[in-house]
Amino acid sequence: MAQVYVALGANLADPISQLNNACEALLSLAAPQSFSVSPYYRSAPMGDVEQPDYVNAVAGFNTELTPIELLDALQNIENQQGRLRELRWGPRTLDLDLLLYDSQYINTPRLTVPHYGMRERSFVLVPLFDIAPALTLPDNTKLASLISDSLRAELVLAQDFTGE
């Protein structure tokens, strides 16, 4: 059983509903009683593409899936919710990124874990801290040491997950 953390993001087709639906789907991948999700936050989009703000969260759970099986399941959820991969850092109905898989380092053509950009992204670090404040990253960095008031100020609370 592996402890995993997944970043969720959406800015099209009712983003809050997209995240709620994604959380319901992620529950089916999680071991019983292991699923948690952060509050939802609004954040400005990355890059130079004109688009709406994002709604972001992080989910954590235990799973028996291997890293590649989990990646396939995440991409299947994205596809079921209408994800189109047309433009890097462009608008999307749903983006699910595997952030951490236990304390493993994975570097394959399809998957890099820990997620390559997580340390620079407030919309990942703050929600991750919300559900795992004592977390130590695979390189032995305490997650709490990466959290600051200025990082928190980049986000606006949107709402909590409304599922069961």
Secondary structure as UniProt FT lines:
FT   STRAND          2..10
FT   HELIX           15..27
FT   TURN            28..29
FT   TURN            32..33
FT   STRAND          36..37
FT   STRAND          40..43
FT   STRAND          54..63
FT   HELIX           67..80
FT   TURN            81..82
FT   TURN            88..89
FT   STRAND          95..101
FT   TURN            102..103
FT   STRAND          106..107
FT   STRAND          112..113
FT   TURN            116..117
FT   HELIX           118..120
FT   HELIX           122..131
FT   TURN            133..134
FT   TURN            138..139
FT   HELIX           143..146
FT   HELIX           149..153
FT   STRAND          156..159
//
